[in-house]
Amino acid sequence: MAVNNDCGLYTMCIVQDGDKILFINRPDKLGFPGYLGPGGKVEFPESFTEGAVRELREETGLIAKPEDLIFKGIDEYVVPKTKYRYMVFNYLVTNFEGELLANPPEGELIWADINDALNLPMQSWFKRRLPLFFEKGTFEISVIWDEDNQSLVEDKLTLLG
């Protein structure tokens, strides 16, 4: 028996240039404040890579081709009560062109040293995910949330390949 559920599809890119990573420093007023990678909602009917390329361009001004994206994994957040699944398709970008936007829409753009990146203020979910972009293979993070009790039911990280 099929179960109908709602699904939000999103992307995130970590842009690496040598020993630097590009971050957006999101202000409080936009939600999810702190440092994180560019990304956002996949628009229908675009593919995941098309969505990642578009979001990267819109939020940073940088241009990458879909074939230059390196798929790193999926991060999902599931709420059984509301039958909602929030999925983020994660990519590493090392081949790109273009200039950073002077007035980016999501927050200040900052290149940070890869070795110091985890010391920046960032959301705990992003801090957990960031090192996985630089590991061999791919990852799957699956979080199940109990809406009634506002508590974590399950939190799994699986490294693949």
Backbone as ProteinMPNN parsed JSONL, in Angstrom:
{"seq_chain_A": "MAVNNDCGLYTMCIVQDGDKILFINRPDKLGFPGYLGPGGKVEFPESFTEGAVRELREETGLIAKPEDLIFKGIDEYVVPKTKYRYMVFNYLVTNFEGELLANPPEGELIWADINDALNLPMQSWFKRRLPLFFEKGTFEISVIWDEDNQSLVEDKLTLLG", "coords_chain_A": {"N_chain_A": [[0.834, -1.173, 0.0], [0.671, 2.117, -0.933], [1.969, 5.062, 0.563], [1.017, 8.344, 0.888], [3.048, 11.181, 0.907], [4.572, 14.327, 1.731], [7.28, 15.966, 0.17], [10.169, 17.821, 0.415], [12.581, 19.065, -1.71], [15.958, 19.786, -1.875], [19.163, 21.411, -2.448], [22.7, 21.514, -1.744], [25.818, 23.088, -2.04], [29.27, 22.713, -1.626], [31.837, 24.767, -2.184], [35.062, 24.482, -3.232], [38.27, 25.841, -3.406], [41.345, 25.144, -3.868], [42.897, 25.31, -0.797], [40.789, 26.575, 0.361], [37.374, 27.252, 1.325], [34.174, 28.239, 0.214], [31.845, 30.182, 1.928], [28.558, 31.179, 2.921], [27.633, 33.723, 5.018], [24.993, 33.723, 6.756], [22.521, 36.004, 7.81], [20.642, 36.417, 10.905], [17.966, 37.175, 10.322], [17.252, 35.808, 8.005], [16.944, 33.198, 8.697], [18.351, 30.031, 9.747], [20.941, 31.02, 10.709], [24.458, 31.925, 10.472], [27.463, 30.355, 9.214], [27.33, 28.668, 6.136], [26.96, 26.485, 3.258], [26.181, 27.419, -0.173], [22.896, 26.974, -1.53], [19.599, 25.53, -2.03], [16.047, 25.278, -2.655], [14.953, 22.83, -4.988], [13.609, 23.525, -8.04], [10.601, 22.701, -9.735], [10.475, 21.67, -13.095], [13.188, 21.025, -12.768], [16.325, 19.2, -12.66], [18.215, 17.684, -9.945], [20.934, 18.398, -10.102], [20.76, 20.561, -11.866], [19.3, 22.311, -10.272], [21.158, 22.719, -8.203], [23.258, 23.986, -9.574], [21.933, 26.306, -10.436], [21.167, 27.499, -7.954], [23.731, 27.933, -6.867], [24.751, 29.847, -8.676], [22.827, 31.935, -8.357], [23.14, 32.615, -5.634], [25.85, 33.128, -5.275], [27.129, 33.995, -7.621], [28.938, 32.455, -8.936], [29.711, 30.116, -11.53], [29.021, 26.869, -12.447], [29.17, 23.769, -14.207], [26.711, 21.182, -14.63], [27.985, 18.663, -14.981], [30.35, 19.025, -13.659], [29.848, 18.886, -10.987], [30.339, 17.13, -7.963], [28.824, 14.488, -6.61], [28.035, 14.074, -3.244], [26.337, 13.162, -1.225], [23.249, 12.417, 0.606], [21.069, 14.121, 2.754], [18.547, 13.668, 4.991], [15.49, 14.59, 6.587], [12.945, 13.47, 8.457], [9.523, 13.582, 9.266], [7.318, 11.687, 10.7], [4.633, 12.089, 11.692], [3.534, 14.247, 10.223], [4.007, 13.309, 7.771], [6.14, 14.269, 6.269], [9.048, 14.763, 4.375], [12.204, 16.028, 4.174], [14.678, 16.575, 1.969], [18.097, 16.853, 1.221], [20.31, 17.215, -1.373], [23.666, 16.838, -1.745], [26.603, 18.441, -2.921], [30.0, 18.663, -4.041], [31.994, 21.234, -5.288], [34.585, 21.926, -7.37], [35.413, 22.915, -9.716], [34.848, 25.76, -11.39], [33.679, 28.979, -12.586], [33.647, 32.584, -12.932], [32.691, 35.568, -11.065], [32.455, 36.548, -7.656], [29.372, 37.69, -6.278], [28.718, 41.138, -5.631], [26.74, 42.081, -3.929], [25.398, 39.781, -2.416], [22.37, 37.813, -2.154], [21.765, 36.138, 0.054], [23.487, 36.53, 2.153], [26.724, 37.541, 3.462], [29.573, 36.654, 1.504], [32.27, 34.503, 2.037], [35.575, 33.386, 1.832], [37.091, 30.757, 3.452], [39.732, 29.187, 5.282], [40.201, 25.763, 4.838], [41.052, 24.204, 6.974], [40.336, 25.644, 9.188], [37.652, 25.911, 9.112], [35.601, 24.58, 10.629], [35.638, 25.954, 12.988], [34.169, 28.206, 12.674], [31.114, 30.033, 13.369], [28.279, 28.085, 13.067], [25.323, 26.243, 12.089], [24.471, 23.281, 13.913], [23.751, 20.978, 12.461], [24.906, 21.515, 9.995], [27.595, 21.692, 10.63], [28.098, 19.072, 11.317], [27.754, 17.816, 8.849], [29.616, 19.026, 7.09], [32.461, 18.003, 7.15], [32.084, 15.61, 5.801], [31.961, 16.082, 3.097], [34.528, 15.965, 2.217], [35.436, 13.465, 2.548], [36.194, 10.168, 1.302], [34.005, 8.616, -1.051], [30.41, 8.514, -0.558], [27.702, 9.869, 1.46], [24.953, 9.195, 3.692], [22.623, 10.749, 5.586], [20.16, 10.293, 7.938], [17.475, 11.477, 9.631], [14.945, 11.106, 11.985], [12.125, 12.644, 13.274], [10.158, 13.269, 16.13], [7.325, 14.89, 16.202], [5.296, 15.459, 18.103], [6.526, 15.174, 20.646], [8.664, 16.778, 20.288], [11.242, 15.712, 19.767], [14.154, 13.742, 18.998], [13.937, 10.767, 17.202], [15.381, 8.953, 15.713], [18.698, 8.879, 14.43], [20.806, 8.552, 11.944], [23.918, 7.956, 10.397], [25.334, 6.982, 7.467], [28.102, 5.842, 5.779], [29.042, 5.497, 2.472], [30.571, 3.588, -0.131]], "CA_chain_A": [[0.0, 0.0, 0.0], [1.461, 3.348, -1.041], [1.685, 6.103, 1.547], [1.265, 9.673, 0.349], [3.78, 12.073, 1.791], [5.127, 15.527, 1.121], [8.733, 15.907, 0.127], [10.882, 19.028, 0.004], [13.853, 18.693, -2.334], [16.898, 20.897, -1.774], [20.559, 21.12, -2.763], [23.731, 22.318, -1.107], [27.133, 22.955, -2.665], [30.467, 23.205, -0.965], [32.764, 25.205, -3.223], [36.447, 24.412, -2.755], [39.305, 26.382, -4.28], [42.587, 24.838, -3.157], [42.69, 25.069, 0.633], [39.723, 27.484, 0.809], [35.975, 26.878, 1.11], [33.305, 29.409, 0.156], [30.694, 30.137, 2.825], [27.63, 32.294, 3.055], [27.375, 34.043, 6.418], [23.579, 34.112, 6.747], [22.066, 36.77, 8.973], [19.52, 35.855, 11.671], [16.665, 37.474, 9.728], [16.95, 34.865, 6.923], [16.84, 31.839, 9.235], [19.582, 29.235, 9.687], [22.072, 31.955, 10.725], [25.811, 31.401, 10.571], [28.145, 29.998, 7.973], [26.908, 27.446, 5.456], [27.194, 26.472, 1.819], [25.058, 27.855, -0.997], [21.955, 25.945, -1.94], [18.202, 25.876, -1.847], [14.987, 24.41, -3.158], [14.953, 22.398, -6.386], [12.363, 23.954, -8.67], [10.026, 21.748, -10.675], [10.875, 20.267, -13.185], [14.633, 20.912, -12.93], [16.996, 18.08, -12.0], [18.94, 18.076, -8.743], [22.158, 19.118, -10.478], [20.353, 21.858, -12.415], [18.948, 23.132, -9.12], [22.394, 23.076, -7.495], [23.964, 24.961, -10.42], [21.162, 27.556, -10.394], [21.3, 28.081, -6.627], [25.105, 28.407, -6.745], [24.843, 31.09, -9.458], [21.984, 32.967, -7.749], [23.593, 33.005, -4.303], [27.266, 33.508, -5.222], [27.627, 34.518, -8.887], [29.824, 31.47, -9.552], [29.079, 29.268, -12.535], [29.539, 25.505, -12.578], [28.373, 22.92, -15.103], [26.24, 19.985, -13.905], [28.952, 17.558, -15.032], [31.466, 19.324, -12.768], [29.448, 18.653, -9.601], [30.695, 15.82, -7.404], [27.776, 14.114, -5.664], [28.619, 13.619, -1.99], [25.416, 12.424, -0.376], [21.89, 12.873, 0.885], [20.727, 14.388, 4.142], [17.086, 13.723, 5.048], [14.843, 14.869, 7.864], [11.63, 12.875, 8.271], [8.562, 13.804, 10.341], [6.247, 10.737, 10.426], [3.296, 12.602, 11.994], [3.059, 15.086, 9.119], [4.408, 12.612, 6.544], [6.988, 15.191, 5.522], [10.452, 14.373, 4.202], [13.025, 17.138, 3.692], [15.883, 15.922, 1.458], [19.12, 17.737, 0.672], [21.297, 16.56, -2.226], [24.888, 17.577, -1.458], [27.614, 18.394, -3.979], [31.27, 19.368, -3.918], [32.307, 21.945, -6.534], [35.983, 22.356, -7.42], [35.629, 23.492, -11.045], [33.842, 26.81, -11.55], [34.191, 30.249, -13.099], [32.815, 33.719, -12.562], [33.088, 36.469, -9.977], [31.503, 36.584, -6.548], [28.44, 38.811, -6.269], [29.045, 42.238, -4.723], [25.651, 42.151, -2.947], [24.705, 38.489, -2.455], [21.048, 37.863, -1.526], [21.601, 35.293, 1.241], [24.439, 36.887, 3.198], [28.101, 37.833, 3.058], [30.351, 35.527, 0.982], [33.585, 34.496, 2.672], [36.457, 32.238, 1.636], [37.725, 30.394, 4.72], [40.692, 28.096, 5.217], [39.531, 24.48, 5.069], [41.453, 23.679, 8.282], [39.726, 26.457, 10.242], [36.223, 26.068, 8.804], [34.709, 24.11, 11.689], [35.675, 26.907, 14.098], [33.234, 29.293, 12.38], [29.775, 29.789, 13.905], [27.39, 27.452, 12.082], [24.303, 25.34, 12.607], [25.043, 21.975, 14.284], [23.545, 20.026, 11.358], [25.874, 21.807, 8.934], [28.92, 21.349, 11.173], [28.194, 17.61, 11.217], [27.801, 17.424, 7.442], [30.736, 19.618, 6.346], [33.625, 17.133, 6.912], [31.73, 14.49, 4.927], [32.211, 16.486, 1.709], [35.939, 15.748, 1.909], [35.699, 12.037, 2.749], [36.028, 9.328, 0.118], [32.675, 8.037, -1.173], [29.235, 9.346, -0.319], [27.098, 9.705, 2.774], [23.508, 9.325, 3.865], [22.214, 11.104, 6.942], [18.717, 10.148, 8.057], [16.992, 11.91, 10.937], [13.497, 10.983, 12.166], [11.738, 13.587, 14.317], [8.853, 13.106, 16.762], [6.747, 16.233, 16.276], [4.534, 15.607, 19.349], [7.43, 15.325, 21.792], [9.79, 17.625, 19.897], [12.447, 14.956, 20.107], [14.791, 12.899, 18.006], [13.599, 9.348, 17.287], [16.487, 8.201, 15.128], [19.692, 9.707, 13.756], [21.751, 7.603, 11.364], [24.883, 8.358, 9.385], [25.894, 5.836, 6.753], [29.121, 6.181, 4.776], [28.932, 4.563, 1.355], [31.661, 3.61, -1.102]], "C_chain_A": [[0.882, 1.241, 0.0], [1.007, 4.359, 0.007], [2.001, 7.454, 0.898], [2.023, 10.494, 1.377], [4.276, 13.27, 1.008], [6.635, 15.448, 1.2], [9.27, 17.25, -0.357], [12.242, 18.629, -0.507], [14.754, 19.918, -2.415], [18.294, 20.443, -2.204], [21.459, 21.955, -1.874], [25.045, 22.029, -1.812], [28.205, 23.465, -1.715], [31.453, 23.494, -2.083], [34.163, 25.235, -2.621], [37.377, 24.959, -3.824], [40.632, 26.215, -3.547], [42.299, 24.528, -1.707], [41.631, 26.0, 1.222], [38.348, 26.914, 0.464], [35.157, 28.164, 1.112], [32.096, 29.202, 1.062], [29.818, 31.362, 2.613], [27.443, 32.498, 4.554], [25.952, 34.599, 6.478], [23.216, 34.888, 8.007], [20.869, 36.093, 9.64], [18.186, 36.014, 10.957], [16.277, 36.519, 8.597], [16.767, 33.435, 7.423], [18.127, 31.065, 8.988], [20.806, 30.143, 9.689], [23.408, 31.253, 10.907], [26.338, 31.023, 9.202], [27.595, 28.684, 7.433], [27.181, 27.564, 3.977], [25.979, 26.96, 1.061], [24.166, 26.686, -1.384], [20.541, 26.404, -1.719], [17.285, 24.885, -2.523], [15.176, 24.092, -4.649], [13.595, 22.765, -6.964], [11.891, 22.909, -9.673], [10.04, 22.364, -12.07], [12.386, 20.073, -13.274], [15.183, 19.689, -12.186], [17.722, 18.598, -10.759], [20.194, 18.869, -9.099], [21.828, 20.475, -11.09], [19.992, 22.822, -11.288], [20.182, 23.599, -8.37], [23.164, 24.145, -8.266], [23.261, 26.319, -10.363], [21.329, 28.253, -9.047], [22.71, 28.644, -6.41], [25.264, 29.748, -7.461], [24.06, 32.221, -8.79], [22.557, 33.494, -6.437], [25.026, 33.507, -4.256], [27.761, 34.224, -6.473], [28.544, 33.541, -9.596], [29.04, 30.546, -10.469], [29.795, 27.925, -12.588], [28.63, 24.766, -13.551], [27.904, 21.701, -14.311], [27.264, 18.85, -13.88], [30.177, 17.799, -14.154], [31.119, 19.122, -11.29], [29.843, 17.242, -9.178], [29.641, 15.504, -6.352], [28.406, 13.532, -4.411], [27.635, 12.906, -1.077], [24.08, 13.099, -0.184], [21.74, 13.051, 2.397], [19.212, 14.498, 4.183], [16.6, 13.872, 6.478], [13.394, 14.454, 7.681], [10.76, 13.124, 9.507], [7.363, 12.884, 10.072], [4.836, 11.296, 10.654], [2.716, 13.406, 10.833], [3.354, 14.46, 7.757], [5.223, 13.528, 5.635], [8.431, 14.71, 5.528], [11.178, 15.524, 3.517], [14.347, 16.522, 3.266], [16.82, 16.938, 0.841], [20.132, 16.888, -0.095], [22.557, 17.424, -2.2], [25.959, 17.347, -2.516], [28.862, 19.159, -3.57], [31.568, 19.973, -5.284], [33.753, 22.411, -6.453], [36.326, 23.0, -8.755], [34.499, 24.478, -11.308], [34.504, 28.027, -12.177], [33.27, 31.357, -12.628], [33.383, 34.492, -11.391], [32.03, 36.42, -8.885], [30.633, 37.841, -6.646], [28.887, 39.869, -5.257], [28.01, 42.345, -3.607], [24.847, 40.857, -2.961], [23.397, 38.514, -1.668], [20.919, 37.127, -0.199], [22.53, 35.633, 2.385], [25.829, 37.081, 2.625], [28.809, 36.555, 2.599], [31.778, 35.629, 1.511], [34.335, 33.22, 2.289], [37.154, 31.976, 2.968], [38.678, 29.23, 4.493], [39.997, 26.799, 5.617], [39.852, 23.925, 6.466], [40.826, 24.435, 9.444], [38.203, 26.509, 10.141], [35.308, 25.661, 9.961], [34.721, 24.998, 12.93], [34.722, 28.08, 13.878], [31.88, 28.999, 13.016], [28.852, 29.248, 12.811], [26.395, 26.553, 12.789], [24.924, 23.968, 12.875], [24.885, 20.952, 13.159], [24.538, 20.26, 10.234], [27.282, 21.44, 9.38], [29.147, 19.838, 11.085], [28.44, 17.18, 9.775], [29.079, 17.863, 6.726], [31.929, 18.683, 6.135], [33.342, 15.997, 5.925], [31.948, 14.812, 3.445], [33.627, 16.137, 1.272], [36.386, 14.314, 2.182], [35.553, 11.312, 1.412], [34.605, 8.766, 0.112], [31.576, 9.038, -0.892], [28.674, 9.062, 1.074], [25.581, 9.777, 2.68], [23.264, 9.614, 5.341], [20.7, 11.021, 6.965], [18.303, 10.46, 9.488], [15.474, 11.759, 10.957], [13.123, 11.776, 13.409], [10.329, 13.304, 14.812], [8.29, 14.508, 17.01], [6.016, 16.462, 17.597], [5.435, 15.909, 20.544], [8.622, 16.239, 21.516], [11.119, 16.961, 20.246], [12.904, 14.085, 18.939], [14.398, 11.442, 18.245], [14.785, 8.518, 16.817], [17.404, 9.159, 14.389], [20.78, 8.77, 13.252], [22.649, 8.301, 10.358], [25.464, 7.098, 8.779], [26.887, 6.35, 5.724], [29.102, 5.098, 3.717], [30.146, 4.694, 0.443], [32.955, 3.924, -0.508]], "O_chain_A": [[1.752, 1.384, 0.86], [-0.182, 4.489, 0.295], [3.114, 7.677, 0.42], [1.686, 10.502, 2.561], [4.385, 13.232, -0.218], [7.198, 14.932, 2.166], [8.87, 17.748, -1.41], [12.985, 17.929, 0.182], [14.366, 20.956, -2.952], [18.567, 19.247, -2.309], [21.041, 22.973, -1.322], [25.352, 20.883, -2.14], [28.056, 24.513, -1.087], [31.855, 22.601, -2.829], [34.414, 25.923, -1.632], [37.287, 24.59, -4.994], [40.998, 27.04, -2.709], [41.551, 23.599, -1.402], [41.577, 26.193, 2.436], [38.173, 26.206, -0.527], [35.409, 29.068, 1.908], [31.409, 28.183, 0.978], [30.277, 32.422, 2.187], [27.13, 31.552, 5.277], [25.734, 35.793, 6.277], [23.554, 34.487, 9.121], [20.17, 35.295, 9.016], [17.36, 35.102, 10.977], [15.098, 36.423, 8.256], [16.46, 32.546, 6.629], [18.905, 31.421, 8.103], [21.631, 30.061, 8.779], [23.479, 30.139, 11.425], [25.737, 31.333, 8.173], [27.417, 27.716, 8.173], [27.587, 28.621, 3.494], [24.865, 26.924, 1.583], [24.629, 25.557, -1.545], [20.301, 27.527, -1.276], [17.699, 23.793, -2.913], [15.51, 24.964, -5.451], [12.557, 22.362, -6.439], [12.701, 22.305, -10.377], [9.636, 23.519, -12.208], [12.835, 19.057, -13.804], [14.589, 19.211, -11.219], [17.827, 19.807, -10.553], [20.486, 19.89, -8.477], [22.548, 21.445, -10.854], [20.333, 24.004, -11.339], [20.248, 24.752, -7.944], [23.665, 25.101, -7.673], [23.914, 27.357, -10.256], [21.6, 29.453, -8.995], [22.862, 29.719, -5.83], [25.847, 30.681, -6.909], [24.564, 33.338, -8.669], [22.47, 34.69, -6.158], [25.403, 34.223, -3.328], [28.723, 34.988, -6.398], [28.9, 33.768, -10.752], [27.874, 30.236, -10.226], [31.013, 27.858, -12.753], [27.456, 25.107, -13.696], [28.612, 21.233, -13.419], [27.395, 18.154, -12.874], [30.962, 16.879, -13.926], [32.002, 19.182, -10.435], [29.698, 16.287, -9.94], [29.57, 16.172, -5.321], [29.215, 12.607, -4.491], [28.053, 12.116, -0.231], [23.807, 14.175, -0.717], [22.219, 12.243, 3.194], [18.639, 15.334, 3.484], [17.196, 13.365, 7.429], [12.686, 15.017, 6.846], [11.193, 12.909, 10.639], [6.478, 13.25, 9.299], [3.931, 10.998, 9.875], [1.54, 13.261, 10.5], [2.993, 15.015, 6.718], [5.033, 13.565, 4.42], [8.96, 14.302, 6.562], [10.81, 15.94, 2.418], [15.075, 15.996, 4.107], [16.406, 17.779, 0.043], [20.731, 15.965, 0.457], [22.524, 18.594, -2.582], [26.194, 16.22, -2.95], [28.797, 20.16, -2.856], [31.415, 19.312, -6.312], [34.109, 23.196, -5.574], [37.407, 23.567, -8.913], [33.338, 24.088, -11.433], [35.728, 28.099, -12.285], [32.241, 31.103, -12.002], [34.405, 34.128, -10.809], [30.842, 36.266, -9.169], [31.1, 38.909, -7.042], [29.369, 39.544, -4.172], [28.354, 42.662, -2.468], [23.725, 40.837, -3.468], [23.318, 39.165, -0.625], [20.045, 37.46, 0.601], [22.387, 35.088, 3.479], [26.074, 36.815, 1.449], [28.666, 35.503, 3.221], [32.41, 36.683, 1.446], [33.802, 32.117, 2.405], [37.745, 32.888, 3.546], [38.456, 28.393, 3.618], [39.287, 26.752, 6.621], [39.017, 23.253, 7.072], [40.787, 23.927, 10.565], [37.544, 27.092, 11.001], [34.327, 26.353, 10.234], [33.9, 24.814, 13.829], [34.489, 28.866, 14.797], [31.525, 27.833, 13.187], [28.67, 29.876, 11.768], [26.597, 26.155, 13.936], [25.811, 23.539, 12.137], [25.786, 20.146, 12.927], [24.97, 19.309, 9.583], [28.073, 20.93, 8.586], [30.259, 19.387, 10.811], [29.243, 16.283, 9.517], [29.573, 17.152, 5.851], [32.387, 18.574, 4.997], [34.261, 15.484, 5.287], [32.102, 13.901, 2.631], [33.895, 16.025, 0.075], [37.568, 13.989, 2.063], [34.87, 11.791, 0.506], [34.059, 8.471, 1.176], [31.778, 10.25, -0.976], [29.113, 8.143, 1.766], [25.013, 10.331, 1.739], [23.642, 8.839, 6.219], [20.027, 11.606, 6.116], [18.726, 9.794, 10.432], [14.791, 12.23, 10.047], [13.727, 11.606, 14.469], [9.41, 13.12, 14.013], [8.731, 15.216, 17.916], [6.106, 17.553, 18.161], [5.14, 16.792, 21.349], [9.474, 16.451, 22.379], [11.983, 17.537, 20.907], [12.137, 13.753, 18.035], [14.513, 10.942, 19.364], [15.147, 7.516, 17.434], [16.946, 10.133, 13.793], [21.579, 8.256, 14.034], [22.195, 9.13, 9.569], [26.016, 6.251, 9.482], [26.55, 7.194, 4.894], [29.142, 3.91, 4.037], [30.683, 5.788, 0.268], [33.962, 3.976, -1.214]]}, "name": "protein", "num_of_chains": 1, "seq": "MAVNNDCGLYTMCIVQDGDKILFINRPDKLGFPGYLGPGGKVEFPESFTEGAVRELREETGLIAKPEDLIFKGIDEYVVPKTKYRYMVFNYLVTNFEGELLANPPEGELIWADINDALNLPMQSWFKRRLPLFFEKGTFEISVIWDEDNQSLVEDKLTLLG"}
